Amino acid sequence: MRSRSRPVPDLARARFRESLAQWLFIAPAALYLLLFFGYPIVKNVVMSFQQYTITTFYTGAAPFVGLRNYSTILSSDLFSRALLTTVLFTVGSIVGQFVLGLAIALFFQRSFPLGRVLRSLLLLPWLLPLVASGTTWRWMLDGDTGVVNAVLRDLHLLPSGVPWLTGTSPALLSVTLINIWVGIPFTTTILYGGLQDIPTHLYEAAKLDGAGPVTMFRHITWPLLRPVATVVLVLGAVYTVKVLDIILVVTGGGPADATETIATQSYTLSFQQFEFGRGAAMSNVLLVISIGFALVYLRVNRRAQNA
């Protein structure tokens, strides 16, 4: 009887060791997330309910003000303008990146010489530091000495240069186009991978039935690419809504706050006006918007898996 009961504790001990080993592997990653992601988020939320200014670093006093910071930023005229600019910038960037990225991905589906080399070169805008890219584009779009206006004048397309960075509407268009240029490689790469997963025999059967390119795209490519496209759109929106470096380098939020988004406004409040409490509140609003996109992505992804 005793010999039969011995394997039970041994089995329990083995399971405990296995569970302990699993937790030991998870612990470093969990500690990293708590330290470098969890603590800043909690600290940022706490700061948004305090009057946290530059004097706080000397006195240590940060009085609790409740929802005053949120009411101040949400009731300001600048927030409504920044929200509208954020929406226009995000929608324009996502639409441009997706349309051009899908077109390039479809183009690279064909086999032609130097195709792999061109696909590699396409990744350069994504690999370059955004500060370097923004500085280059700011020089190219300069109203007086920029190469873009010089080419337009030499081709006699425009009698005078376009105020790409000094006009309110052209400035927003400029940063949107630059962000599209930066995001196209990511969109193209993901969509190209999705296109490669579509079975080729479906296209062969459609050709035998007399289907043209538009019909095959409508009934084969797009339905099978839709889950990947959803991921690209949602992730692109989450990334674009918090773009900061490109706008700061190219326009600095100007002219006349024409390119001021929620992200740049949060930066301005925190690191230029040193109103860290209001800046934290603004960044939390941006965090809620990003979480909303993430929840949409999770819900759509779950529906796609259950379909």
C-alpha positions in Angstrom: 0.0 0.0 0.0 2.8 2.4 0.9 4.6 1.7 -2.4 1.5 2.6 -4.3 1.1 5.9 -2.5 4.6 7.1 -3.0 4.1 8.3 -6.7 1.4 10.8 -5.6 3.8 13.1 -3.6 6.4 12.7 -6.3 3.9 13.8 -9.0 2.8 16.8 -6.9 6.4 17.8 -6.3 7.2 17.5 -10.0 4.2 19.7 -10.9 5.2 22.3 -8.3 8.7 22.4 -9.7 7.4 22.8 -13.2 5.0 25.6 -12.1 7.9 27.3 -10.3 10.1 27.1 -13.3 7.4 28.7 -15.4 7.0 31.5 -13.0 10.8 32.0 -12.8 10.9 32.4 -16.6 7.9 34.9 -16.5 9.2 36.9 -13.6 11.9 38.9 -15.4 9.5 40.0 -18.2 6.8 40.8 -15.6 9.2 42.8 -13.5 10.4 44.7 -16.6 6.8 45.5 -17.6 5.9 46.7 -14.1 9.0 48.8 -13.7 9.3 50.4 -17.1 5.6 50.5 -18.2 3.4 50.0 -15.1 5.1 52.6 -12.9 5.3 55.4 -15.5 1.6 54.9 -16.3 0.5 54.9 -12.7 2.7 58.0 -12.0 1.3 59.8 -15.0 -2.3 59.1 -13.8 -1.4 60.4 -10.3 0.3 63.5 -11.7 -2.8 64.3 -13.7 -4.8 64.8 -10.4 -2.1 67.1 -8.9 -0.8 70.6 -9.4 2.6 69.4 -10.5 4.8 72.2 -11.7 8.5 72.9 -11.8 8.4 74.2 -8.2 7.4 70.7 -7.1 10.9 69.5 -7.9 12.2 71.9 -5.2 9.5 71.9 -2.6 8.2 68.4 -3.1 4.6 69.7 -2.8 2.1 68.7 -5.4 -1.4 69.6 -4.1 -4.3 67.4 -5.1 -6.6 69.3 -7.5 -9.0 66.5 -8.5 -10.4 66.8 -12.0 -9.3 70.5 -12.4 -6.5 69.6 -14.9 -8.9 67.6 -17.0 -11.6 70.2 -17.0 -9.1 72.9 -17.9 -7.7 71.1 -20.9 -11.0 69.7 -22.2 -12.8 73.1 -22.0 -10.0 75.0 -23.8 -10.4 76.0 -27.4 -6.9 74.7 -28.2 -8.0 71.2 -27.2 -10.9 71.2 -29.6 -8.6 72.4 -32.4 -5.9 69.8 -31.4 -8.5 67.0 -31.4 -9.7 68.0 -34.9 -6.1 68.2 -36.2 -5.4 64.8 -34.6 -8.4 63.3 -36.4 -7.5 64.9 -39.8 -3.8 63.9 -39.4 -4.6 60.3 -38.4 -7.3 59.7 -41.0 -5.3 61.2 -43.8 -2.2 59.3 -42.8 -4.0 55.9 -42.5 -5.8 56.3 -45.7 -2.7 57.3 -47.6 -0.5 54.6 -46.1 -3.1 51.9 -46.7 -4.0 52.8 -50.3 -0.4 53.3 -51.4 0.9 50.4 -49.4 -1.7 48.0 -50.8 -0.9 49.2 -54.4 2.8 48.7 -53.9 2.2 45.3 -52.3 0.1 44.2 -55.2 2.8 45.5 -57.6 5.5 43.4 -55.8 3.4 40.3 -56.2 4.7 40.1 -59.7 8.0 38.5 -60.4 10.5 40.9 -62.1 14.2 41.6 -62.1 15.6 43.4 -59.0 12.3 42.9 -57.3 13.9 41.8 -54.0 16.4 44.8 -54.2 13.5 47.2 -54.6 11.6 45.7 -51.7 14.7 46.1 -49.5 15.1 49.7 -50.5 11.5 50.3 -49.7 12.3 49.7 -46.0 14.7 52.7 -45.8 12.1 55.3 -44.8 11.0 53.0 -42.0 14.6 52.3 -40.8 15.9 55.9 -40.9 15.7 57.9 -37.6 12.6 60.0 -37.6 14.5 63.1 -36.6 16.8 62.8 -39.6 13.9 62.2 -41.9 12.0 65.1 -40.5 15.0 67.4 -40.9 15.5 66.4 -44.5 11.9 66.9 -45.3 11.9 70.3 -43.6 14.8 71.4 -45.9 13.2 70.0 -49.0 9.9 71.8 -48.2 11.4 75.1 -47.4 9.5 77.9 -49.1 12.6 79.7 -50.4 15.4 77.2 -50.8 13.5 73.9 -50.8 14.0 71.5 -53.6 10.3 70.8 -54.0 9.4 74.4 -54.8 12.4 74.6 -57.1 11.3 71.6 -59.1 7.7 72.9 -59.3 9.0 76.3 -60.6 11.4 74.7 -63.1 8.6 72.6 -64.5 6.4 75.7 -64.7 3.7 73.9 -62.7 3.4 76.8 -60.3 4.4 80.5 -60.8 5.5 80.8 -57.2 6.4 78.4 -54.4 3.9 76.8 -52.1 4.2 77.7 -48.4 4.5 74.1 -47.3 5.6 74.9 -43.8 4.3 78.4 -43.3 0.7 78.2 -44.5 -1.8 76.7 -42.1 -3.4 74.2 -44.6 -0.2 73.3 -46.5 1.6 72.7 -43.2 -0.9 70.1 -42.0 -0.8 68.5 -45.5 3.0 68.4 -45.4 3.3 66.6 -42.1 0.6 64.2 -43.2 2.4 63.4 -46.4 5.7 62.9 -44.5 4.0 60.5 -42.1 2.5 58.6 -45.1 6.0 58.3 -46.5 7.3 57.0 -43.2 4.5 54.5 -42.7 4.3 53.0 -46.2 7.1 50.5 -45.7 5.4 49.0 -42.7 2.0 48.8 -44.4 3.5 47.3 -47.6 5.4 44.7 -45.7 2.5 43.4 -43.7 0.1 43.5 -46.6 2.7 41.8 -48.9 3.0 39.0 -46.3 -0.8 38.6 -46.3 -0.9 38.4 -50.1 1.8 35.7 -50.1 -0.5 33.5 -47.9 -3.3 33.5 -50.4 -3.3 30.2 -52.4 -2.3 30.8 -56.0 -4.6 28.0 -57.3 -7.6 30.3 -56.5 -6.3 32.9 -59.0 -5.6 30.1 -61.6 -9.2 28.8 -61.3 -10.6 32.3 -61.5 -8.6 32.9 -64.7 -10.0 29.7 -66.2 -13.4 31.1 -65.5 -12.6 34.3 -67.3 -12.3 36.6 -64.3 -10.4 39.8 -64.7 -8.0 41.5 -62.3 -10.7 43.6 -60.7 -13.0 40.6 -60.2 -10.2 38.5 -58.7 -9.3 41.3 -56.3 -12.9 41.8 -55.2 -13.8 38.2 -54.7 -10.5 36.6 -53.8 -7.8 39.0 -52.7 -9.8 41.4 -50.5 -11.9 38.8 -48.6 -8.8 36.8 -47.7 -6.7 39.9 -47.0 -9.3 41.5 -44.8 -8.0 40.2 -41.5 -4.5 41.4 -42.2 -5.9 44.7 -43.5 -7.8 45.2 -40.2 -4.6 44.6 -38.2 -2.7 47.1 -40.3 -5.4 49.8 -40.0 -5.9 49.5 -36.3 -2.1 49.3 -35.5 -1.5 52.2 -37.9 -4.2 54.3 -36.1 -2.7 53.5 -32.7 0.7 54.5 -33.9 -0.3 57.6 -35.8 -2.5 59.1 -33.1 0.6 59.6 -30.9 3.1 60.8 -33.5 5.2 63.5 -32.0 8.7 63.7 -33.4 7.8 64.3 -37.0 5.6 67.3 -36.2 8.0 68.8 -33.7 10.9 68.6 -36.1 9.1 69.8 -39.3 6.7 72.4 -38.0 6.9 72.5 -34.2 3.1 72.5 -34.1 2.8 75.7 -36.1 2.1 77.8 -37.9 -0.7 79.3 -35.7 -1.2 75.9 -34.0 -2.2 74.4 -37.4 -0.3 71.2 -36.8 -0.8 71.1 -33.0 -2.1 67.6 -32.1 -3.0 66.1 -28.7 0.5 64.5 -28.6 2.3 67.8 -29.3 0.0 69.7 -27.0 0.9 67.3 -24.2 4.6 67.8 -24.9 4.1 71.6 -24.9 2.3 71.6 -21.6 4.9 69.4 -19.9 8.2 70.4 -21.3 7.7 74.0 -22.5 5.1 75.4 -20.1 6.2 73.1 -17.3 2.6 72.4 -16.3 3.3 68.7 -15.7 -0.2 68.0 -14.2 -2.1 69.3 -17.2 0.4 67.7 -19.6 -0.2 64.4 -17.8 -3.9 64.8 -18.1 -3.6 65.5 -21.8 -1.4 62.4 -22.3 -4.0 60.3 -20.4 -6.7 61.5 -22.9 -4.4 60.4 -25.7 -3.9 57.1 -23.8 -7.7 56.5 -23.6 -8.0 57.2 -27.4 -5.2 54.6 -28.1 -6.8 52.1 -25.8 -10.1 52.6 -27.7 -8.3 51.7 -30.9 -6.7 48.7 -29.2 -10.1 47.4 -28.0 -11.5 47.8 -31.4 -8.6 45.7 -32.8 -9.1 43.0 -30.2 -12.9 42.8 -30.9 -12.4 42.7 -34.7 -9.7 40.1 -34.4 -11.9 37.9 -32.2 -14.7 38.2 -34.7 -12.3 37.3 -37.5 -11.1 34.2 -35.6 -14.6 33.0 -34.9 -15.8 33.6 -38.5 
